[in-house]
Amino acid sequence: MARTNAGHDPRALTTLLSPTPRALWALPASGDVSLDSGGVNVHTLPMARILLIEDDPSLARGIAAVLRAAGHTIDLAEDGESGLMLASDEPYALITLDLGLPDISGFEVLRSLRAGGSKTPVLVLTARDAIEDRVAGLDLGADDYLLKPFEPSELEARVRALLRRATGEASSTVMIGALVIDHARAVASVNGRLVELRRREWAVLERLAARVGKVVSKERLNSEVFGYDEPVAPNAIEVYVARLRRKLEPDGPTIRTIRGLGYVLDPS
């Protein structure tokens, strides 16, 4: 069973995703291996951990490049069994699924996910345009369909919509006390003051904001913020939380440490 993190190949975007090649934006490094490095400000990148189940290496690289450019962390499974194993072991915010896998079909993957109780949103990416396939996939538990080839901008928009739906947000904007988080624009502000956030800082803030007032363990933050095979410094989460506290001060919500349990974003 093959498991790996998909890399970047901008050429794959124009040839495989979109029928009309277009200019590509600069892709961020896949880095942030343990802590943010360099002086590049990436506060404009929202983050979610996404499992990509796709057996075509070139297409997987293209899709991963699009999603990474939008700030997401991507894990790749190259067959259905690997995808099911990762989905059962890791807390993904979204799964993108190809139907034509080499071992078991995408339909079987869907059936197994839902039978096992998984509520993770699933976006099917497929070249199959028959209405019967779309109906079958939706009936088995797919949340959305996107036919290949597609524009990267449409993929990004559908991913944003599914992530909002999964968190119960009808709007892309969330207010927590004086803090305003605009997921669509990937901007955070406190009383109108722009909060400059790096990629991992944004990821931690989003995870805490999704459970405002509730304890989020360090282990959960680690598993949701970092990729499956990324090496992580033992104090990485502590460093990002400390940075966030400084940037939210003095009038933003407080991040409280609950010793032995985790962190709470307190709006009061």
Residue pairs with C-beta under 8 A, 6 or more apart in sequence:
1 77
1 79
1 81
1 82
1 85
2 77
2 78
2 79
2 82
3 75
3 76
3 77
3 78
3 82
3 85
3 86
3 228
3 229
4 76
4 78
4 229
5 30
5 64
5 74
5 75
5 76
5 227
5 228
5 229
5 230
6 52
6 60
6 61
6 63
6 64
6 65
6 74
6 76
7 30
7 61
7 64
8 27
8 30
8 61
8 64
8 65
8 68
9 58
9 61
9 62
9 65
10 24
10 27
10 65
12 58
12 59
12 61
12 62
12 65
13 24
13 62
13 65
13 66
13 152
14 21
14 22
14 24
15 21
15 58
15 62
16 56
16 58
16 59
16 62
16 148
16 149
17 59
17 62
17 63
17 66
17 148
17 149
17 150
17 151
17 152
17 155
18 149
18 150
18 151
18 152
19 149
20 151
25 69
27 65
27 68
27 69
28 40
28 42
28 45
28 68
28 69
28 71
28 199
30 68
31 37
32 198
32 199
32 200
33 230
33 231
33 232
34 230
34 231
34 232
34 233
34 236
35 200
35 233
35 236
35 239
35 240
36 42
36 198
36 199
36 200
36 201
41 196
41 198
42 71
42 197
42 198
42 199
42 202
43 186
43 187
43 188
43 195
43 196
43 197
43 198
43 201
43 202
44 71
44 185
44 186
44 187
45 70
45 71
45 186
45 199
45 202
46 70
46 71
46 72
46 160
46 183
46 186
46 202
46 206
47 71
47 72
47 73
47 199
47 200
47 202
47 203
47 206
47 225
48 72
48 73
48 93
48 94
48 159
48 163
48 206
49 72
49 73
49 75
49 90
49 91
49 92
49 93
49 224
49 225
49 227
50 67
50 72
50 73
50 74
50 75
50 92
50 93
50 94
50 95
50 96
50 159
51 75
51 76
51 77
51 83
51 86
51 87
51 90
51 92
51 94
51 95
51 96
52 60
52 63
52 64
52 67
52 74
52 75
52 76
52 77
52 95
52 96
53 76
53 77
53 79
53 80
53 82
53 83
53 95
53 96
53 97
53 98
53 101
53 106
53 109
54 60
54 63
54 76
54 77
54 78
54 96
54 98
54 125
55 78
55 79
55 98
55 100
55 101
55 102
56 98
57 78
59 148
60 76
60 78
63 96
63 125
63 155
64 74
64 76
66 152
66 155
66 156
67 74
67 155
67 156
67 159
68 74
70 156
70 159
71 186
71 199
71 202
72 159
73 203
73 225
73 226
73 227
73 230
74 227
75 86
75 90
75 92
75 227
75 228
75 229
77 83
77 85
77 86
78 102
79 101
79 102
79 103
79 104
80 101
80 103
80 104
80 105
80 106
80 108
80 109
81 103
81 104
83 95
83 97
83 101
83 109
84 109
84 112
84 113
86 92
86 228
87 95
87 113
87 118
87 120
88 116
88 118
90 223
90 228
91 220
91 223
91 224
92 120
93 120
93 121
93 163
93 166
93 224
94 120
94 121
94 122
94 123
94 159
94 162
94 163
94 166
95 113
95 120
95 121
95 122
95 123
96 122
96 123
96 124
96 125
96 159
97 106
97 109
97 110
97 122
97 123
97 124
97 125
97 142
98 106
98 124
98 125
98 126
99 105
99 106
99 107
99 124
99 126
99 128
99 133
99 137
100 106
100 126
100 127
100 128
101 109
106 124
106 126
106 137
107 136
107 137
107 140
110 122
110 124
110 137
110 140
110 141
110 142
111 140
111 141
113 120
113 122
113 141
114 140
114 141
120 166
121 143
121 144
121 162
121 163
121 165
121 166
122 141
122 142
122 143
122 144
123 142
123 143
123 144
123 145
123 146
123 158
123 159
123 162
124 137
124 142
124 144
124 145
124 146
125 146
125 148
125 150
125 155
126 133
126 137
126 145
126 146
126 147
126 148
127 147
127 148
128 134
128 147
129 147
134 145
137 145
138 145
143 162
143 165
144 158
144 161
144 162
146 154
146 155
146 158
160 172
160 183
160 184
163 183
164 170
164 171
164 172
164 183
167 210
169 183
172 182
172 183
172 184
172 185
173 180
173 181
173 182
173 183
173 184
174 180
174 181
174 183
174 209
175 181
176 209
176 212
176 253
176 265
176 267
177 252
177 253
177 267
177 268
178 190
178 191
178 251
178 252
178 253
179 188
179 189
179 190
179 195
179 209
179 248
179 252
179 253
179 267
180 188
180 189
180 190
181 187
181 188
181 205
181 206
181 209
182 188
183 206
186 202
187 194
188 194
188 195
188 197
188 202
188 205
189 195
190 248
190 251
190 252
191 251
191 252
195 247
195 248
195 252
196 247
197 205
197 244
197 247
198 243
200 225
200 236
200 240
201 240
201 243
201 244
201 247
203 224
203 225
204 221
204 225
204 237
204 240
204 241
204 244
205 244
205 265
207 216
207 220
207 221
207 224
207 225
208 216
208 255
208 263
208 264
208 265
209 265
211 265
212 253
212 265
212 267
213 264
213 265
213 266
213 267
214 264
215 258
215 261
215 262
215 263
215 264
216 262
216 263
216 264
217 261
217 262
218 237
218 238
218 262
218 263
220 262
221 237
221 262
221 263
222 232
222 236
222 237
225 237
225 240
226 232
226 236
233 239
241 255
241 257
241 263
244 255
245 254
245 255
248 254
248 255
253 265
253 266
253 267
253 268
254 265
254 266
254 268
255 263
255 264
255 265
255 266
256 263
256 264
256 266
257 263
258 264
